[in-house]
Amino acid sequence: MIPVTKPFLPPKEEFDELIAGIWQRNWLTNGGPLANKLELDLKRHLGVDHLLFLSNGTIALQFAIRALDLKGEVITTPFSYVATASSLVWEGCQPVFADIDPHTLNIDPATIEALITPNTSGILATHVFGNACDVEAIQDIADRHGLKVIYDGAHAFGVKYKGKSIFSYGDISTCSFHATKLFHTTEGGAVITKDPELLRKMSRFRSFGHTSATSFEGVGINGKNSEFHAAMGLANLGHVPQIIERRKEISELYDKWLKGVAGETPEITSGTTYNYAYYPILFSSEQELLKVIEALNRAKIYPRRYFYPSLSKLDYVEKRPTPIADDIASRVLCLPLYHELSSEEVELVCRLILRKKRY
Ligand SMILES: *Cc1c(COP(=O)(O)O)cnc(C)c1O
């Protein structure tokens, strides 16, 4: 069986060593030493000022929306994972869907401005598949209209834009460390910001609003993560360069056999140092995509339709036409891509796709 992804697991000895320390200290959660070390190591690894390690990437989005006090309408992308839109609705905001750029698959800044009303409070954009958004154009629109900007960077671990971490753009960036992501802590996520006041606010959200054992400031919730999850993150972090290197090799094999022959791949925004988080391919039609999926499934290969359907089709959002996102969502497929995937397996996937294309 070849799934679309498989979680990376570090050598077990490396994890065991960290776990042994947990037994010695008997400190399992609530800002333990491993969680603190992971935050420090992540800040250093990514080159960002402030980062909070949280229980998942969805609560990271919720914290960002709340910390920036977003209300009313938030302009967002219809081409992302459901959490991008659902977290807005969960926080009482109304997602307003812009359309996407058909080449980068990210929100198209040219479609944002026409959607701004007196009720618009912010922009929530996703660096889809790890490809950097047009951060300059988005910031320019936000500045001119007094809007806050959140980036859902769930796919963008390790991505740089113009030499800086992609997480250093916008007011707050979020990341997911879920098991299926390039860097993971089993379950986990983070918020990243340059603003120390936003950091303090989100740090209070994370532990029930506590400022000390007996005092509180504002409404909080539980967004903490555990020492066990931090241990997985610490063990994985050292392997990230090899993980990205192997994903790059696999992506280049797919490119060699498929790109321009079986379909097209998104255009990487210029200035992006890419992380090879996914291998999306665009077929010419949904019919062709379904034929390819069927042929691959018959060989026990399970690619995934990331992202289908377009989020503007959810039954709890206001419908707006997003023709480009709808078209892309109907014919994009993410091919298997994970550290252990062998070159022979990649070749098999490619041969089956090409055979299906021909007949
Ligand atoms: C995975 C993902 C999330 C959610 O992260 P979790 O850690 O699973 O809560 C949010 N947005 C995008 C784009 C994602 O891919």
The ligand as an SDF file (V2000), in Angstrom:
LIG
                    3D

 15 15  0  0  0  0  0  0  0  0999 V2000
   -3.3910   20.6880    8.8370 C   0  0  0  0  0  0  0  0  0  0  0  0
   -3.9250   22.0400    8.5550 C   0  0  0  0  0  0  0  0  0  0  0  0
   -4.5420   22.8170    9.5500 C   0  0  0  0  0  0  0  0  0  0  0  0
   -4.8970   22.2650   10.8990 C   0  0  0  0  0  0  0  0  0  0  0  0
   -3.8690   21.8650   11.6790 O   0  0  0  0  0  0  0  0  0  0  0  0
   -4.1150   20.7970   12.8650 P   0  0  0  0  0  0  0  0  0  0  0  0
   -2.7980   20.7720   13.5580 O   0  0  0  0  0  0  0  0  0  0  0  0
   -4.4700   19.5040   12.2260 O   0  0  0  0  0  0  0  0  0  0  0  0
   -5.2010   21.3350   13.7210 O   0  0  0  0  0  0  0  0  0  0  0  0
   -4.9150   24.1180    9.2460 C   0  0  0  0  0  0  0  0  0  0  0  0
   -4.7370   24.6250    8.0220 N   0  0  0  0  0  0  0  0  0  0  0  0
   -4.1780   23.9070    7.0220 C   0  0  0  0  0  0  0  0  0  0  0  0
   -3.9850   24.5520    5.6910 C   0  0  0  0  0  0  0  0  0  0  0  0
   -3.7840   22.5820    7.2460 C   0  0  0  0  0  0  0  0  0  0  0  0
   -3.2800   21.8510    6.2440 O   0  0  0  0  0  0  0  0  0  0  0  0
  1  2  1  0
  2  3  1  0
  2 14  2  0
  3  4  1  0
  3 10  2  0
  4  5  1  0
  5  6  1  0
  6  7  2  0
  6  8  1  0
  6  9  1  0
 10 11  1  0
 11 12  2  0
 12 13  1  0
 12 14  1  0
 14 15  1  0
M  END
$$$$
